[in-house]
Amino acid sequence: MAFYLLHAPDSYSDALAEAIHAVKKELKLCARCFNLADAELCAICRNPKRDPHVICVVEDTKDLIAIEQTGAFQGLYHVLHGQLDPLQGVGPEKLKIEELVLRLRDEPVKEVILATNPDANGTATALYLQRRLKPFDVKITRLAQGIPVGGDIEYVDTQTLGASLKQRTEF
């Protein structure tokens, strides 16, 4: 990028600098789900066609975008902005967990999908959330783990293969 900018007209680099400044100035966090927003609520939270009874909890906005790109989820989201990581000093107080608890108290939620990463910290975060949300009358689910579509069983690692056997579904 630096080499490109060296050869580009000054007007291009000026426009790029202004665009970066505008993004920083105009983007904020959604007051409801903590996704990126250009208003108090993000476009997803403002959309009346979204199902308010299902919340998908993700670690960060990139995960939200990945799920949105599937077109398979029409509920709302809650972005934690990280995962529990005791070695890095990230405890529950540094994530948007209390805000999720408040949403369950105030909104008509029937299901919470825990879409944290299937690594050690993501699993610990999901287990913590499960315990924290248990007092609410909501169904708590977790994203399935297993063999990717189009994958070959012989190339799948043993941990993933074991998880897919445990989480098998009726055919």
Phi and psi in radians as a Rosetta constraint file:
Dihedral C 1 N 2 CA 2 C 2 CIRCULARHARMONIC -1.086 0.35
Dihedral N 2 CA 2 C 2 N 3 CIRCULARHARMONIC -0.736 0.35
Dihedral C 2 N 3 CA 3 C 3 CIRCULARHARMONIC -1.130 0.35
Dihedral N 3 CA 3 C 3 N 4 CIRCULARHARMONIC -0.685 0.35
Dihedral C 3 N 4 CA 4 C 4 CIRCULARHARMONIC -1.084 0.35
Dihedral N 4 CA 4 C 4 N 5 CIRCULARHARMONIC -0.824 0.35
Dihedral C 4 N 5 CA 5 C 5 CIRCULARHARMONIC -1.114 0.35
Dihedral N 5 CA 5 C 5 N 6 CIRCULARHARMONIC -0.557 0.35
Dihedral C 5 N 6 CA 6 C 6 CIRCULARHARMONIC -1.081 0.35
Dihedral N 6 CA 6 C 6 N 7 CIRCULARHARMONIC -0.583 0.35
Dihedral C 6 N 7 CA 7 C 7 CIRCULARHARMONIC -1.710 0.35
Dihedral N 7 CA 7 C 7 N 8 CIRCULARHARMONIC -0.168 0.35
Dihedral C 7 N 8 CA 8 C 8 CIRCULARHARMONIC -1.412 0.35
Dihedral N 8 CA 8 C 8 N 9 CIRCULARHARMONIC 2.729 0.35
Dihedral C 8 N 9 CA 9 C 9 CIRCULARHARMONIC -1.093 0.35
Dihedral N 9 CA 9 C 9 N 10 CIRCULARHARMONIC 2.656 0.35
Dihedral C 9 N 10 CA 10 C 10 CIRCULARHARMONIC -0.996 0.35
Dihedral N 10 CA 10 C 10 N 11 CIRCULARHARMONIC -0.586 0.35
Dihedral C 10 N 11 CA 11 C 11 CIRCULARHARMONIC -1.078 0.35
Dihedral N 11 CA 11 C 11 N 12 CIRCULARHARMONIC -0.579 0.35
Dihedral C 11 N 12 CA 12 C 12 CIRCULARHARMONIC -1.175 0.35
Dihedral N 12 CA 12 C 12 N 13 CIRCULARHARMONIC -0.845 0.35
Dihedral C 12 N 13 CA 13 C 13 CIRCULARHARMONIC -1.168 0.35
Dihedral N 13 CA 13 C 13 N 14 CIRCULARHARMONIC -0.594 0.35
Dihedral C 13 N 14 CA 14 C 14 CIRCULARHARMONIC -1.123 0.35
Dihedral N 14 CA 14 C 14 N 15 CIRCULARHARMONIC -0.775 0.35
Dihedral C 14 N 15 CA 15 C 15 CIRCULARHARMONIC -1.121 0.35
Dihedral N 15 CA 15 C 15 N 16 CIRCULARHARMONIC -0.687 0.35
Dihedral C 15 N 16 CA 16 C 16 CIRCULARHARMONIC -1.112 0.35
Dihedral N 16 CA 16 C 16 N 17 CIRCULARHARMONIC -0.766 0.35
Dihedral C 16 N 17 CA 17 C 17 CIRCULARHARMONIC -1.077 0.35
Dihedral N 17 CA 17 C 17 N 18 CIRCULARHARMONIC -0.728 0.35
Dihedral C 17 N 18 CA 18 C 18 CIRCULARHARMONIC -1.138 0.35
Dihedral N 18 CA 18 C 18 N 19 CIRCULARHARMONIC -0.689 0.35
Dihedral C 18 N 19 CA 19 C 19 CIRCULARHARMONIC -1.134 0.35
Dihedral N 19 CA 19 C 19 N 20 CIRCULARHARMONIC -0.738 0.35
Dihedral C 19 N 20 CA 20 C 20 CIRCULARHARMONIC -1.109 0.35
Dihedral N 20 CA 20 C 20 N 21 CIRCULARHARMONIC -0.748 0.35
Dihedral C 20 N 21 CA 21 C 21 CIRCULARHARMONIC -1.099 0.35
Dihedral N 21 CA 21 C 21 N 22 CIRCULARHARMONIC -0.723 0.35
Dihedral C 21 N 22 CA 22 C 22 CIRCULARHARMONIC -1.130 0.35
Dihedral N 22 CA 22 C 22 N 23 CIRCULARHARMONIC -0.716 0.35
Dihedral C 22 N 23 CA 23 C 23 CIRCULARHARMONIC -1.067 0.35
Dihedral N 23 CA 23 C 23 N 24 CIRCULARHARMONIC -0.831 0.35
Dihedral C 23 N 24 CA 24 C 24 CIRCULARHARMONIC -1.083 0.35
Dihedral N 24 CA 24 C 24 N 25 CIRCULARHARMONIC -0.660 0.35
Dihedral C 24 N 25 CA 25 C 25 CIRCULARHARMONIC -1.359 0.35
Dihedral N 25 CA 25 C 25 N 26 CIRCULARHARMONIC -0.658 0.35
Dihedral C 25 N 26 CA 26 C 26 CIRCULARHARMONIC -1.632 0.35
Dihedral N 26 CA 26 C 26 N 27 CIRCULARHARMONIC -0.449 0.35
Dihedral C 26 N 27 CA 27 C 27 CIRCULARHARMONIC -1.404 0.35
Dihedral N 27 CA 27 C 27 N 28 CIRCULARHARMONIC 2.488 0.35
Dihedral C 27 N 28 CA 28 C 28 CIRCULARHARMONIC -2.540 0.35
Dihedral N 28 CA 28 C 28 N 29 CIRCULARHARMONIC -3.135 0.35
Dihedral C 28 N 29 CA 29 C 29 CIRCULARHARMONIC -1.632 0.35
Dihedral N 29 CA 29 C 29 N 30 CIRCULARHARMONIC 2.414 0.35
Dihedral C 29 N 30 CA 30 C 30 CIRCULARHARMONIC -1.026 0.35
Dihedral N 30 CA 30 C 30 N 31 CIRCULARHARMONIC 2.358 0.35
Dihedral C 30 N 31 CA 31 C 31 CIRCULARHARMONIC -1.214 0.35
Dihedral N 31 CA 31 C 31 N 32 CIRCULARHARMONIC -0.282 0.35
Dihedral C 31 N 32 CA 32 C 32 CIRCULARHARMONIC -1.753 0.35
Dihedral N 32 CA 32 C 32 N 33 CIRCULARHARMONIC -0.905 0.35
Dihedral C 32 N 33 CA 33 C 33 CIRCULARHARMONIC -1.963 0.35
Dihedral N 33 CA 33 C 33 N 34 CIRCULARHARMONIC -0.229 0.35
Dihedral C 33 N 34 CA 34 C 34 CIRCULARHARMONIC 1.292 0.35
Dihedral N 34 CA 34 C 34 N 35 CIRCULARHARMONIC 0.378 0.35
Dihedral C 34 N 35 CA 35 C 35 CIRCULARHARMONIC -1.329 0.35
Dihedral N 35 CA 35 C 35 N 36 CIRCULARHARMONIC 2.945 0.35
Dihedral C 35 N 36 CA 36 C 36 CIRCULARHARMONIC -1.217 0.35
Dihedral N 36 CA 36 C 36 N 37 CIRCULARHARMONIC 2.468 0.35
Dihedral C 36 N 37 CA 37 C 37 CIRCULARHARMONIC -2.561 0.35
Dihedral N 37 CA 37 C 37 N 38 CIRCULARHARMONIC 2.722 0.35
Dihedral C 37 N 38 CA 38 C 38 CIRCULARHARMONIC -1.884 0.35
Dihedral N 38 CA 38 C 38 N 39 CIRCULARHARMONIC 0.044 0.35
Dihedral C 38 N 39 CA 39 C 39 CIRCULARHARMONIC -2.459 0.35
Dihedral N 39 CA 39 C 39 N 40 CIRCULARHARMONIC -3.033 0.35
Dihedral C 39 N 40 CA 40 C 40 CIRCULARHARMONIC -1.040 0.35
Dihedral N 40 CA 40 C 40 N 41 CIRCULARHARMONIC -0.724 0.35
Dihedral C 40 N 41 CA 41 C 41 CIRCULARHARMONIC -1.957 0.35
Dihedral N 41 CA 41 C 41 N 42 CIRCULARHARMONIC 2.568 0.35
Dihedral C 41 N 42 CA 42 C 42 CIRCULARHARMONIC -1.299 0.35
Dihedral N 42 CA 42 C 42 N 43 CIRCULARHARMONIC 2.961 0.35
Dihedral C 42 N 43 CA 43 C 43 CIRCULARHARMONIC -1.064 0.35
Dihedral N 43 CA 43 C 43 N 44 CIRCULARHARMONIC -0.605 0.35
Dihedral C 43 N 44 CA 44 C 44 CIRCULARHARMONIC -1.200 0.35
Dihedral N 44 CA 44 C 44 N 45 CIRCULARHARMONIC -0.815 0.35
Dihedral C 44 N 45 CA 45 C 45 CIRCULARHARMONIC -1.151 0.35
Dihedral N 45 CA 45 C 45 N 46 CIRCULARHARMONIC -0.503 0.35
Dihedral C 45 N 46 CA 46 C 46 CIRCULARHARMONIC -1.396 0.35
Dihedral N 46 CA 46 C 46 N 47 CIRCULARHARMONIC -0.262 0.35
Dihedral C 46 N 47 CA 47 C 47 CIRCULARHARMONIC -1.351 0.35
Dihedral N 47 CA 47 C 47 N 48 CIRCULARHARMONIC 1.968 0.35
Dihedral C 47 N 48 CA 48 C 48 CIRCULARHARMONIC -1.222 0.35
Dihedral N 48 CA 48 C 48 N 49 CIRCULARHARMONIC -0.194 0.35
Dihedral C 48 N 49 CA 49 C 49 CIRCULARHARMONIC -1.471 0.35
Dihedral N 49 CA 49 C 49 N 50 CIRCULARHARMONIC -0.171 0.35
Dihedral C 49 N 50 CA 50 C 50 CIRCULARHARMONIC -1.339 0.35
Dihedral N 50 CA 50 C 50 N 51 CIRCULARHARMONIC 2.559 0.35
Dihedral C 50 N 51 CA 51 C 51 CIRCULARHARMONIC -1.394 0.35
Dihedral N 51 CA 51 C 51 N 52 CIRCULARHARMONIC 1.958 0.35
Dihedral C 51 N 52 CA 52 C 52 CIRCULARHARMONIC -1.344 0.35
Dihedral N 52 CA 52 C 52 N 53 CIRCULARHARMONIC -0.054 0.35
Dihedral C 52 N 53 CA 53 C 53 CIRCULARHARMONIC -1.564 0.35
Dihedral N 53 CA 53 C 53 N 54 CIRCULARHARMONIC -0.143 0.35
Dihedral C 53 N 54 CA 54 C 54 CIRCULARHARMONIC -2.223 0.35
Dihedral N 54 CA 54 C 54 N 55 CIRCULARHARMONIC 2.215 0.35
Dihedral C 54 N 55 CA 55 C 55 CIRCULARHARMONIC -2.071 0.35
Dihedral N 55 CA 55 C 55 N 56 CIRCULARHARMONIC 2.241 0.35
Dihedral C 55 N 56 CA 56 C 56 CIRCULARHARMONIC -1.762 0.35
Dihedral N 56 CA 56 C 56 N 57 CIRCULARHARMONIC 2.058 0.35
Dihedral C 56 N 57 CA 57 C 57 CIRCULARHARMONIC -1.617 0.35
Dihedral N 57 CA 57 C 57 N 58 CIRCULARHARMONIC 2.131 0.35
Dihedral C 57 N 58 CA 58 C 58 CIRCULARHARMONIC -2.131 0.35
Dihedral N 58 CA 58 C 58 N 59 CIRCULARHARMONIC 2.800 0.35
Dihedral C 58 N 59 CA 59 C 59 CIRCULARHARMONIC -1.311 0.35
Dihedral N 59 CA 59 C 59 N 60 CIRCULARHARMONIC -0.724 0.35
Dihedral C 59 N 60 CA 60 C 60 CIRCULARHARMONIC -2.605 0.35
Dihedral N 60 CA 60 C 60 N 61 CIRCULARHARMONIC 3.021 0.35
Dihedral C 60 N 61 CA 61 C 61 CIRCULARHARMONIC -1.108 0.35
Dihedral N 61 CA 61 C 61 N 62 CIRCULARHARMONIC -0.555 0.35
Dihedral C 61 N 62 CA 62 C 62 CIRCULARHARMONIC -1.076 0.35
Dihedral N 62 CA 62 C 62 N 63 CIRCULARHARMONIC -0.633 0.35
Dihedral C 62 N 63 CA 63 C 63 CIRCULARHARMONIC -1.170 0.35
Dihedral N 63 CA 63 C 63 N 64 CIRCULARHARMONIC -0.720 0.35
Dihedral C 63 N 64 CA 64 C 64 CIRCULARHARMONIC -1.017 0.35
Dihedral N 64 CA 64 C 64 N 65 CIRCULARHARMONIC -0.816 0.35
Dihedral C 64 N 65 CA 65 C 65 CIRCULARHARMONIC -1.076 0.35
Dihedral N 65 CA 65 C 65 N 66 CIRCULARHARMONIC -0.730 0.35
Dihedral C 65 N 66 CA 66 C 66 CIRCULARHARMONIC -1.080 0.35
Dihedral N 66 CA 66 C 66 N 67 CIRCULARHARMONIC -0.749 0.35
Dihedral C 66 N 67 CA 67 C 67 CIRCULARHARMONIC -1.183 0.35
Dihedral N 67 CA 67 C 67 N 68 CIRCULARHARMONIC -0.729 0.35
Dihedral C 67 N 68 CA 68 C 68 CIRCULARHARMONIC -1.040 0.35
Dihedral N 68 CA 68 C 68 N 69 CIRCULARHARMONIC -0.652 0.35
Dihedral C 68 N 69 CA 69 C 69 CIRCULARHARMONIC -1.137 0.35
Dihedral N 69 CA 69 C 69 N 70 CIRCULARHARMONIC -0.352 0.35
Dihedral C 69 N 70 CA 70 C 70 CIRCULARHARMONIC -1.295 0.35
Dihedral N 70 CA 70 C 70 N 71 CIRCULARHARMONIC -0.465 0.35
Dihedral C 70 N 71 CA 71 C 71 CIRCULARHARMONIC 1.254 0.35
Dihedral N 71 CA 71 C 71 N 72 CIRCULARHARMONIC 0.109 0.35
Dihedral C 71 N 72 CA 72 C 72 CIRCULARHARMONIC -1.586 0.35
Dihedral N 72 CA 72 C 72 N 73 CIRCULARHARMONIC -0.193 0.35
Dihedral C 72 N 73 CA 73 C 73 CIRCULARHARMONIC -2.090 0.35
Dihedral N 73 CA 73 C 73 N 74 CIRCULARHARMONIC 2.245 0.35
Dihedral C 73 N 74 CA 74 C 74 CIRCULARHARMONIC -2.116 0.35
Dihedral N 74 CA 74 C 74 N 75 CIRCULARHARMONIC 0.288 0.35
Dihedral C 74 N 75 CA 75 C 75 CIRCULARHARMONIC -1.585 0.35
Dihedral N 75 CA 75 C 75 N 76 CIRCULARHARMONIC -2.736 0.35
Dihedral C 75 N 76 CA 76 C 76 CIRCULARHARMONIC -1.858 0.35
Dihedral N 76 CA 76 C 76 N 77 CIRCULARHARMONIC 3.014 0.35
Dihedral C 76 N 77 CA 77 C 77 CIRCULARHARMONIC -2.172 0.35
Dihedral N 77 CA 77 C 77 N 78 CIRCULARHARMONIC 2.899 0.35
Dihedral C 77 N 78 CA 78 C 78 CIRCULARHARMONIC -2.495 0.35
Dihedral N 78 CA 78 C 78 N 79 CIRCULARHARMONIC 2.100 0.35
Dihedral C 78 N 79 CA 79 C 79 CIRCULARHARMONIC -1.726 0.35
Dihedral N 79 CA 79 C 79 N 80 CIRCULARHARMONIC 2.096 0.35
Dihedral C 79 N 80 CA 80 C 80 CIRCULARHARMONIC -1.335 0.35
Dihedral N 80 CA 80 C 80 N 81 CIRCULARHARMONIC -0.476 0.35
Dihedral C 80 N 81 CA 81 C 81 CIRCULARHARMONIC 1.139 0.35
Dihedral N 81 CA 81 C 81 N 82 CIRCULARHARMONIC 0.831 0.35
Dihedral C 81 N 82 CA 82 C 82 CIRCULARHARMONIC 2.391 0.35
Dihedral N 82 CA 82 C 82 N 83 CIRCULARHARMONIC -3.008 0.35
Dihedral C 82 N 83 CA 83 C 83 CIRCULARHARMONIC -2.408 0.35
Dihedral N 83 CA 83 C 83 N 84 CIRCULARHARMONIC 2.748 0.35
Dihedral C 83 N 84 CA 84 C 84 CIRCULARHARMONIC -1.064 0.35
Dihedral N 84 CA 84 C 84 N 85 CIRCULARHARMONIC 2.320 0.35
Dihedral C 84 N 85 CA 85 C 85 CIRCULARHARMONIC -2.653 0.35
Dihedral N 85 CA 85 C 85 N 86 CIRCULARHARMONIC 1.479 0.35
Dihedral C 85 N 86 CA 86 C 86 CIRCULARHARMONIC -1.017 0.35
Dihedral N 86 CA 86 C 86 N 87 CIRCULARHARMONIC -0.554 0.35
Dihedral C 86 N 87 CA 87 C 87 CIRCULARHARMONIC -1.192 0.35
Dihedral N 87 CA 87 C 87 N 88 CIRCULARHARMONIC -0.454 0.35
Dihedral C 87 N 88 CA 88 C 88 CIRCULARHARMONIC -1.759 0.35
Dihedral N 88 CA 88 C 88 N 89 CIRCULARHARMONIC 0.110 0.35
Dihedral C 88 N 89 CA 89 C 89 CIRCULARHARMONIC 1.338 0.35
Dihedral N 89 CA 89 C 89 N 90 CIRCULARHARMONIC 0.387 0.35
Dihedral C 89 N 90 CA 90 C 90 CIRCULARHARMONIC -1.731 0.35
Dihedral N 90 CA 90 C 90 N 91 CIRCULARHARMONIC 1.814 0.35
Dihedral C 90 N 91 CA 91 C 91 CIRCULARHARMONIC -1.827 0.35
Dihedral N 91 CA 91 C 91 N 92 CIRCULARHARMONIC -3.131 0.35
Dihedral C 91 N 92 CA 92 C 92 CIRCULARHARMONIC -0.993 0.35
Dihedral N 92 CA 92 C 92 N 93 CIRCULARHARMONIC -0.547 0.35
Dihedral C 92 N 93 CA 93 C 93 CIRCULARHARMONIC -1.198 0.35
Dihedral N 93 CA 93 C 93 N 94 CIRCULARHARMONIC -0.313 0.35
Dihedral C 93 N 94 CA 94 C 94 CIRCULARHARMONIC -1.609 0.35
Dihedral N 94 CA 94 C 94 N 95 CIRCULARHARMONIC -0.069 0.35
Dihedral C 94 N 95 CA 95 C 95 CIRCULARHARMONIC -1.916 0.35
Dihedral N 95 CA 95 C 95 N 96 CIRCULARHARMONIC 2.960 0.35
Dihedral C 95 N 96 CA 96 C 96 CIRCULARHARMONIC -1.533 0.35
Dihedral N 96 CA 96 C 96 N 97 CIRCULARHARMONIC 0.857 0.35
Dihedral C 96 N 97 CA 97 C 97 CIRCULARHARMONIC -1.432 0.35
Dihedral N 97 CA 97 C 97 N 98 CIRCULARHARMONIC -0.784 0.35
Dihedral C 97 N 98 CA 98 C 98 CIRCULARHARMONIC -1.065 0.35
Dihedral N 98 CA 98 C 98 N 99 CIRCULARHARMONIC -0.627 0.35
Dihedral C 98 N 99 CA 99 C 99 CIRCULARHARMONIC -1.134 0.35
Dihedral N 99 CA 99 C 99 N 100 CIRCULARHARMONIC -0.605 0.35
Dihedral C 99 N 100 CA 100 C 100 CIRCULARHARMONIC -1.156 0.35
Dihedral N 100 CA 100 C 100 N 101 CIRCULARHARMONIC -0.747 0.35
Dihedral C 100 N 101 CA 101 C 101 CIRCULARHARMONIC -1.029 0.35
Dihedral N 101 CA 101 C 101 N 102 CIRCULARHARMONIC -0.762 0.35
Dihedral C 101 N 102 CA 102 C 102 CIRCULARHARMONIC -1.095 0.35
Dihedral N 102 CA 102 C 102 N 103 CIRCULARHARMONIC -0.665 0.35
Dihedral C 102 N 103 CA 103 C 103 CIRCULARHARMONIC -1.099 0.35
Dihedral N 103 CA 103 C 103 N 104 CIRCULARHARMONIC -0.717 0.35
Dihedral C 103 N 104 CA 104 C 104 CIRCULARHARMONIC -1.163 0.35
Dihedral N 104 CA 104 C 104 N 105 CIRCULARHARMONIC -0.541 0.35
Dihedral C 104 N 105 CA 105 C 105 CIRCULARHARMONIC -1.268 0.35
Dihedral N 105 CA 105 C 105 N 106 CIRCULARHARMONIC -0.637 0.35
Dihedral C 105 N 106 CA 106 C 106 CIRCULARHARMONIC -1.789 0.35
Dihedral N 106 CA 106 C 106 N 107 CIRCULARHARMONIC -0.297 0.35
Dihedral C 106 N 107 CA 107 C 107 CIRCULARHARMONIC -1.979 0.35
Dihedral N 107 CA 107 C 107 N 108 CIRCULARHARMONIC 2.783 0.35
Dihedral C 107 N 108 CA 108 C 108 CIRCULARHARMONIC -1.427 0.35
Dihedral N 108 CA 108 C 108 N 109 CIRCULARHARMONIC 0.919 0.35
Dihedral C 108 N 109 CA 109 C 109 CIRCULARHARMONIC -1.388 0.35
Dihedral N 109 CA 109 C 109 N 110 CIRCULARHARMONIC 2.341 0.35
Dihedral C 109 N 110 CA 110 C 110 CIRCULARHARMONIC -1.956 0.35
Dihedral N 110 CA 110 C 110 N 111 CIRCULARHARMONIC -0.422 0.35
Dihedral C 110 N 111 CA 111 C 111 CIRCULARHARMONIC -2.494 0.35
Dihedral N 111 CA 111 C 111 N 112 CIRCULARHARMONIC 2.451 0.35
Dihedral C 111 N 112 CA 112 C 112 CIRCULARHARMONIC -2.107 0.35
Dihedral N 112 CA 112 C 112 N 113 CIRCULARHARMONIC 2.129 0.35
Dihedral C 112 N 113 CA 113 C 113 CIRCULARHARMONIC -1.711 0.35
Dihedral N 113 CA 113 C 113 N 114 CIRCULARHARMONIC 2.093 0.35
Dihedral C 113 N 114 CA 114 C 114 CIRCULARHARMONIC -1.558 0.35
Dihedral N 114 CA 114 C 114 N 115 CIRCULARHARMONIC 1.809 0.35
Dihedral C 114 N 115 CA 115 C 115 CIRCULARHARMONIC -1.901 0.35
Dihedral N 115 CA 115 C 115 N 116 CIRCULARHARMONIC 0.860 0.35
Dihedral C 115 N 116 CA 116 C 116 CIRCULARHARMONIC -1.490 0.35
Dihedral N 116 CA 116 C 116 N 117 CIRCULARHARMONIC 2.808 0.35
Dihedral C 116 N 117 CA 117 C 117 CIRCULARHARMONIC -1.109 0.35
Dihedral N 117 CA 117 C 117 N 118 CIRCULARHARMONIC 2.613 0.35
Dihedral C 117 N 118 CA 118 C 118 CIRCULARHARMONIC -1.455 0.35
Dihedral N 118 CA 118 C 118 N 119 CIRCULARHARMONIC 0.497 0.35
Dihedral C 118 N 119 CA 119 C 119 CIRCULARHARMONIC -1.627 0.35
Dihedral N 119 CA 119 C 119 N 120 CIRCULARHARMONIC -3.119 0.35
Dihedral C 119 N 120 CA 120 C 120 CIRCULARHARMONIC -1.037 0.35
Dihedral N 120 CA 120 C 120 N 121 CIRCULARHARMONIC -0.823 0.35
Dihedral C 120 N 121 CA 121 C 121 CIRCULARHARMONIC -1.230 0.35
Dihedral N 121 CA 121 C 121 N 122 CIRCULARHARMONIC -0.655 0.35
Dihedral C 121 N 122 CA 122 C 122 CIRCULARHARMONIC -1.143 0.35
Dihedral N 122 CA 122 C 122 N 123 CIRCULARHARMONIC -0.687 0.35
Dihedral C 122 N 123 CA 123 C 123 CIRCULARHARMONIC -1.188 0.35
Dihedral N 123 CA 123 C 123 N 124 CIRCULARHARMONIC -0.727 0.35
Dihedral C 123 N 124 CA 124 C 124 CIRCULARHARMONIC -1.084 0.35
Dihedral N 124 CA 124 C 124 N 125 CIRCULARHARMONIC -0.685 0.35
Dihedral C 124 N 125 CA 125 C 125 CIRCULARHARMONIC -1.120 0.35
Dihedral N 125 CA 125 C 125 N 126 CIRCULARHARMONIC -0.766 0.35
Dihedral C 125 N 126 CA 126 C 126 CIRCULARHARMONIC -1.098 0.35
Dihedral N 126 CA 126 C 126 N 127 CIRCULARHARMONIC -0.738 0.35
Dihedral C 126 N 127 CA 127 C 127 CIRCULARHARMONIC -1.130 0.35
Dihedral N 127 CA 127 C 127 N 128 CIRCULARHARMONIC -0.709 0.35
Dihedral C 127 N 128 CA 128 C 128 CIRCULARHARMONIC -1.082 0.35
Dihedral N 128 CA 128 C 128 N 129 CIRCULARHARMONIC -0.810 0.35
Dihedral C 128 N 129 CA 129 C 129 CIRCULARHARMONIC -1.095 0.35
Dihedral N 129 CA 129 C 129 N 130 CIRCULARHARMONIC -0.692 0.35
Dihedral C 129 N 130 CA 130 C 130 CIRCULARHARMONIC -1.025 0.35
Dihedral N 130 CA 130 C 130 N 131 CIRCULARHARMONIC -0.814 0.35
Dihedral C 130 N 131 CA 131 C 131 CIRCULARHARMONIC -1.144 0.35
Dihedral N 131 CA 131 C 131 N 132 CIRCULARHARMONIC -0.705 0.35
Dihedral C 131 N 132 CA 132 C 132 CIRCULARHARMONIC -1.189 0.35
Dihedral N 132 CA 132 C 132 N 133 CIRCULARHARMONIC -0.577 0.35
Dihedral C 132 N 133 CA 133 C 133 CIRCULARHARMONIC -1.669 0.35
Dihedral N 133 CA 133 C 133 N 134 CIRCULARHARMONIC -0.106 0.35
Dihedral C 133 N 134 CA 134 C 134 CIRCULARHARMONIC -0.965 0.35
Dihedral N 134 CA 134 C 134 N 135 CIRCULARHARMONIC -0.671 0.35
Dihedral C 134 N 135 CA 135 C 135 CIRCULARHARMONIC -1.112 0.35
Dihedral N 135 CA 135 C 135 N 136 CIRCULARHARMONIC -0.296 0.35
Dihedral C 135 N 136 CA 136 C 136 CIRCULARHARMONIC -1.506 0.35
Dihedral N 136 CA 136 C 136 N 137 CIRCULARHARMONIC 2.619 0.35
Dihedral C 136 N 137 CA 137 C 137 CIRCULARHARMONIC -1.469 0.35
Dihedral N 137 CA 137 C 137 N 138 CIRCULARHARMONIC 1.162 0.35
Dihedral C 137 N 138 CA 138 C 138 CIRCULARHARMONIC -2.310 0.35
Dihedral N 138 CA 138 C 138 N 139 CIRCULARHARMONIC 2.611 0.35
Dihedral C 138 N 139 CA 139 C 139 CIRCULARHARMONIC -1.369 0.35
Dihedral N 139 CA 139 C 139 N 140 CIRCULARHARMONIC 2.268 0.35
Dihedral C 139 N 140 CA 140 C 140 CIRCULARHARMONIC -1.971 0.35
Dihedral N 140 CA 140 C 140 N 141 CIRCULARHARMONIC 2.101 0.35
Dihedral C 140 N 141 CA 141 C 141 CIRCULARHARMONIC -2.148 0.35
Dihedral N 141 CA 141 C 141 N 142 CIRCULARHARMONIC 2.895 0.35
Dihedral C 141 N 142 CA 142 C 142 CIRCULARHARMONIC -2.278 0.35
Dihedral N 142 CA 142 C 142 N 143 CIRCULARHARMONIC 2.531 0.35
Dihedral C 142 N 143 CA 143 C 143 CIRCULARHARMONIC -1.007 0.35
Dihedral N 143 CA 143 C 143 N 144 CIRCULARHARMONIC 2.472 0.35
Dihedral C 143 N 144 CA 144 C 144 CIRCULARHARMONIC -1.194 0.35
Dihedral N 144 CA 144 C 144 N 145 CIRCULARHARMONIC 2.686 0.35
Dihedral C 144 N 145 CA 145 C 145 CIRCULARHARMONIC -2.191 0.35
Dihedral N 145 CA 145 C 145 N 146 CIRCULARHARMONIC 2.525 0.35
Dihedral C 145 N 146 CA 146 C 146 CIRCULARHARMONIC 2.828 0.35
Dihedral N 146 CA 146 C 146 N 147 CIRCULARHARMONIC -2.656 0.35
Dihedral C 146 N 147 CA 147 C 147 CIRCULARHARMONIC -1.283 0.35
Dihedral N 147 CA 147 C 147 N 148 CIRCULARHARMONIC 2.271 0.35
Dihedral C 147 N 148 CA 148 C 148 CIRCULARHARMONIC -1.201 0.35
Dihedral N 148 CA 148 C 148 N 149 CIRCULARHARMONIC 2.608 0.35
Dihedral C 148 N 149 CA 149 C 149 CIRCULARHARMONIC -1.031 0.35
Dihedral N 149 CA 149 C 149 N 150 CIRCULARHARMONIC 2.262 0.35
Dihedral C 149 N 150 CA 150 C 150 CIRCULARHARMONIC 1.518 0.35
Dihedral N 150 CA 150 C 150 N 151 CIRCULARHARMONIC 0.000 0.35
Dihedral C 150 N 151 CA 151 C 151 CIRCULARHARMONIC -1.457 0.35
Dihedral N 151 CA 151 C 151 N 152 CIRCULARHARMONIC 2.821 0.35
Dihedral C 151 N 152 CA 152 C 152 CIRCULARHARMONIC -1.842 0.35
Dihedral N 152 CA 152 C 152 N 153 CIRCULARHARMONIC 2.270 0.35
Dihedral C 152 N 153 CA 153 C 153 CIRCULARHARMONIC -0.978 0.35
Dihedral N 153 CA 153 C 153 N 154 CIRCULARHARMONIC -0.676 0.35
Dihedral C 153 N 154 CA 154 C 154 CIRCULARHARMONIC -1.099 0.35
Dihedral N 154 CA 154 C 154 N 155 CIRCULARHARMONIC -0.349 0.35
Dihedral C 154 N 155 CA 155 C 155 CIRCULARHARMONIC -1.780 0.35
Dihedral N 155 CA 155 C 155 N 156 CIRCULARHARMONIC -0.038 0.35
Dihedral C 155 N 156 CA 156 C 156 CIRCULARHARMONIC -1.421 0.35
Dihedral N 156 CA 156 C 156 N 157 CIRCULARHARMONIC 2.400 0.35
Dihedral C 156 N 157 CA 157 C 157 CIRCULARHARMONIC -1.174 0.35
Dihedral N 157 CA 157 C 157 N 158 CIRCULARHARMONIC 2.758 0.35
Dihedral C 157 N 158 CA 158 C 158 CIRCULARHARMONIC -1.116 0.35
Dihedral N 158 CA 158 C 158 N 159 CIRCULARHARMONIC -0.614 0.35
Dihedral C 158 N 159 CA 159 C 159 CIRCULARHARMONIC -1.145 0.35
Dihedral N 159 CA 159 C 159 N 160 CIRCULARHARMONIC -0.766 0.35
Dihedral C 159 N 160 CA 160 C 160 CIRCULARHARMONIC -1.168 0.35
Dihedral N 160 CA 160 C 160 N 161 CIRCULARHARMONIC -0.749 0.35
Dihedral C 160 N 161 CA 161 C 161 CIRCULARHARMONIC -1.094 0.35
Dihedral N 161 CA 161 C 161 N 162 CIRCULARHARMONIC -0.722 0.35
Dihedral C 161 N 162 CA 162 C 162 CIRCULARHARMONIC -1.100 0.35
Dihedral N 162 CA 162 C 162 N 163 CIRCULARHARMONIC -0.737 0.35
Dihedral C 162 N 163 CA 163 C 163 CIRCULARHARMONIC -1.120 0.35
Dihedral N 163 CA 163 C 163 N 164 CIRCULARHARMONIC -0.678 0.35
Dihedral C 163 N 164 CA 164 C 164 CIRCULARHARMONIC -1.236 0.35
Dihedral N 164 CA 164 C 164 N 165 CIRCULARHARMONIC -0.528 0.35
Dihedral C 164 N 165 CA 165 C 165 CIRCULARHARMONIC -1.198 0.35
Dihedral N 165 CA 165 C 165 N 166 CIRCULARHARMONIC -0.735 0.35
Dihedral C 165 N 166 CA 166 C 166 CIRCULARHARMONIC -1.173 0.35
Dihedral N 166 CA 166 C 166 N 167 CIRCULARHARMONIC -0.573 0.35
Dihedral C 166 N 167 CA 167 C 167 CIRCULARHARMONIC -1.779 0.35
Dihedral N 167 CA 167 C 167 N 168 CIRCULARHARMONIC 0.419 0.35
Dihedral C 167 N 168 CA 168 C 168 CIRCULARHARMONIC -1.089 0.35
Dihedral N 168 CA 168 C 168 N 169 CIRCULARHARMONIC 2.667 0.35
Dihedral C 168 N 169 CA 169 C 169 CIRCULARHARMONIC -2.083 0.35
Dihedral N 169 CA 169 C 169 N 170 CIRCULARHARMONIC 2.766 0.35
Dihedral C 169 N 170 CA 170 C 170 CIRCULARHARMONIC -1.190 0.35
Dihedral N 170 CA 170 C 170 N 171 CIRCULARHARMONIC 2.449 0.35
